[in-house]
Amino acid sequence: MHIRELGRADFESPELWRLLWLACETSDAELSHIRDDVLPQLTVVGIGDDGLAGFIAFHPVEGGVEIDYIATEVASQGRGIGRALVGEVVRRYPAEPIIAETDDDAIHFYRKLGFVDSPAARDSRWPERARYRCLLAPGSAIE
């Protein structure tokens, strides 16, 4: 599958909208805000051959690179797409720790890739969900 950087035209696509909803599970108004105001400030990479099967959005932070959003089409899950997307971040920033926050829905994905997790503050959007801060050390191979 082909990995490429996404831009404004991709942000307007129904495919990215669906993936963004999978990543956030939030209202249309919040998704519009993320698409229009947040994604343009991040590096956004997609994967697919005939459309988008997945995407990842990330940015450098003090002490590493933070993954803000990641999602894979439901029909494509379990095929290594998420692994390839995280691998792209590692490829671009080989000397930096990779950081992500997640909940129980995705913690196993990060652990499987070799991230080490610790408890994180609860997210006000989902106060009932446990949160995790995940860290992949520099130089780690994606498992």
ABEGO torsion letter per residue (X at the ends): XBBBBBBAAAAABAAAAAAAAAAAGBBAAAAAAAAAAAAAABBBBBBEABEBABBBBBBBBBGEBBBABBBBBAAABGAGAAAAAAAAAAAABAABBBBBBBBAAAAAAAAAAGBBBBBBBBBAABAABBBBBBBBBBGBBBX
